[in-house]
Amino acid sequence: MHTPRTQLNRDGYVIVKNFFDKNALSQIYREARQLFAVQIRRVLNLQVDIDNTDEFEEAMFALFEKDFTAFANTGKQVQHLISLHRLGTHEKIVSLLHDLGYQFPTIAVRPAMQFNSRYLSKDGSHWKLGAHQDWRNGQGSLDSVVLWFPLVDCGVDLGALQIIPQSHKSGLMSASRTGYLGTIEEEIPEEDFVQTEFKVGDLLLFSAFLVHRSGNNITRNIRWSVQLRYNNLEEKTFQERGFPMPYIYKPEDALITPNFPQKVDLESIFS
């Protein structure tokens, strides 16, 4: 019987069926839609049923076109949902990392929720990523891993990830920096890619060096998914490199909303 660690070492990835509590994922998915619904109501003066997938996602497309700033900022707020961060530190995930040999696991970067659709992209770089390796922009431990899972059933039509088994052993491949993550410059035969499919609750765990790309979402629906990344603080080269952290979080220097807040705004809050 193969353990997750032997499978990961051999193939570069592991698919675990029914790993997550579906109720926990449903809460994250619902809260994300609730946030977008707030801005849809404000910007479009439209009350949408978040449980009506087609109606709600058409409204998201309209928000994207009408007020991209509000859409982008809402997308950023979604990344900070407490339910999302709670899942990222769940004991079941920590236990899985221990099974992989992580004696001292750490969160590599904050959780990322993604909502991929050609109708939610200005230049095509965010909805359909070309072949890439996540280690390039994480630069963490050599055994760093990515946990990817959908919030909706995700098959070929919705653009589930395409992976190249055992490609994690090929080393860090040269890549351009013109895209969101940097597309691998070397031409890769199409037949090397394996299409994955998932039900809600399934998990794809893979090495940060595994070559993968977005599938082709041919539907008019959104591929909602989450990505969690972890490093191993016991990995020697990570220690020797001084635990590098390429992600930079910093506040804006100026007020985003000019001349806000005024005293009267605070009085209405604290009255």
N, C-alpha and C positions, 0 to 999 in steps of 0.2 A: 504493500500500500504506500502510495506516494504522499508525503507530507507537503503542506503548502511551501515549505522552504525548498524541498528538492524539486518540486515543480517549477518554482520561480527561478531557481538556479539553472534548470535545464532549458525551460522554454521562454523565460523572461516575463511570463504572465501566469495568472491563475484566475479562473472564473469560479466564483462561489455562488451557487444558486440559493435564493431565499436567505441571504445573509442578514438583511436589515429588517427591522420591524416596519411593516408597511404603514402603520399608523403614524410613526415618527416621520416617515418620508412624506406622507399625506399632509401633515401639519406644516412642514417646510414649504411644500408646493402651494398650499392654500395661502399661507402668510405672504408669500412672494406675489401671488396674484392680487391679494388684497391691497398691497402697496401700489401696484400699478393701477388698480381700479380707482384709488384715490385721485391720482393724477389724470386718469381718463375722465373722471367726473369733473375735475376742475378745468382742464384744458378744452375738452370736447363737449362739456355739458351733457355727458352721456352716462346713464346708469346701466351698468352691464352686469350680467349674471356670470360670475366667475366660474361657475360649474358648467356653463355652456361653452365648451371648448372653442368651437368655430366663432361664435359671437364675440367671446372675450378676446381671442387672438386677432381677429380683424380689428378690434378696437385698439389693441396694442400696436398694430401696424399703422393705424391712423394717428396715434399719439406720436409714434416715431417720426412721422412725416410732418406733423403740425408743430411739435415742440421737442426737438431733439435734445436740448439741454435738460428739460424735465425728464425725458425718457432716460437719458444717460445717468442723471443723478439718482433716479429711482433704482436703476440697475445697480448703482454703487451701494445704495442703502440696503438692498436685498442681501448683499454680501455680509451684512452685519446683523442679520437676524439671530436672535439668541437661540432659537431652535436649531439653526444650522450649526452654530458653534458648539452647542451642546452635543450634537451628534458626532462632531469631530473629535471629541474627547471621551466618547462612550467607552466603557470598560471592555465591551466586546471588540472594539478596534484595537485597544491597547493590548488585549490578550492575543489578538491575531499578530500584532507586531512582535510580541514576545515569542510567538511560535516561529516567526521568521528569523529569530536570533537576535532581535534588538534587545539589548540589556538596558539601554537608556534611550528610548525613542523621544523625539521631539517634533513639534509641528514645524514644518519647513516654511510654510507661508499660510496666511489666513485662508479659510475655505473659499472656494470659488464656485458660485452657481452660474451656469451658462444657459442662455436661451437662444439657440441657434436657428436662424431662418434667413433665407436670401432676402426676405422683406424687412429684416432688421439689421441691414448692413449697408454702409455707405460706399465702401470700396471693395467689398468681398473678402476682406482679410480676416474677419472674425467669425463668419458663419460656416466657413468650410476651409479648415486648415489643411495645408499640404503636409507631406511627410516630414516629420520632425522628431526630435528627442527632447523630452522635457528637462533633462539634466542641464542643457545648455543655458537656460535662464534661471535654473535653481542653484547649480554649482555646489550642491551639498555633499553629503557622504556618498561614496561610490555605490553603496547599496541602498540609496534612497529609493522610495517607492511612491507610486501614485495610486490612489483609490478612486476609480471613476464609476459612477452609477447614475442611471436615469431616474427621473421623478415620474416618468410616464413610460408605458410599454414602448420599447424602442427596437425596431427591426431594421431591415434593409431600407425600406421606403423613407423612414424618418432619419436616416443617415447615421446609424450606429457606427462606432469606431471600426476602422480597419487596421489590423495589426500585422506585423511580420514576426512570426515566432522565431526565437533564438537570435534575433537581430541585436539583442542587448550585448552580445559577445563581440560585436564588430567594432567596438570602441566608439569614441566621439567622432561623428562624421562632420565634415565641413558643411556649413550652411550659410545662406544669405541672411542678412538682417533686415530685409525689405518688408517682411511680413510681420505678423503679430508675434510669432515665436522664432521665426527663421526657418525657411524651408531648406531641406537637404538638397544640396546642389547636384549630387550624383544622381544619374538617372536610374530609377529602380523599376525592374520589370513588373508589370501589373499583376502577373500571376503569383508574385511573392506575397501579396496582401491577402489576408484572411478576414472575411466579413464576420463580425460578431452580432449577436442578437440578445436582447435582454427583456425580462419582465421586471416590473417594479419590485424591488427587494433584492435583485441580483447585483453582484459586485464584480467588477473587473479590477484586479490588482496587478500592477505591472512595474517592472524596473524602469527607472527614469531614463535609462538608455535604450529602451525598446523603441524601435521605429514604428510610428503609427500615424494615422491621419483621420480626418473626419470622413464619414461616408457622405453620400450625396442625398440630401434631403429633397426628394422630389415632390413632397406634399406641400400643402399650404399651411401646415401646422408647425408648431415650434418644437424643437428638440430640447426639452428641459432636462438638465443634468447637473451633477455636482462633482467637483474634483477636490480631493483632499491629498495633501502631500506630507510625507514624513521623512525625517533624517534619523540616522543612527549616530548618536554622540560618541559611541565607543569605536567608531571606524577610525583607524589610525591616520589616514591621510587627511581626514576632515579635521582632526585634532591638530595635525602638523601645519595645516593651512590656516590655523587660527579661527576656525568656525566662520568662514566667510558668509556674509548675508547680502546678496545682491538686490534684495527688495528694499526700496527706500520709501518710507511713509513720512510725510511732512505736511504741515498745514499751509494754506495759502497765506501769502504775506499781507494781502489787502482784504478788506471786507468783501465777501462775494455779493451781498446785497448792499449797495451803497446807502449810507445814512440810516442803517438799520442795525439794532433797534433804537427807537426813541424811548424817552422816559415813559410816555403814555402806553407804549406797547408792554412794558414791564409791569406797569400798574394794573393792566387788565389781567395779567397772568397771576400776580401775587395779591390781588385784592381779596 
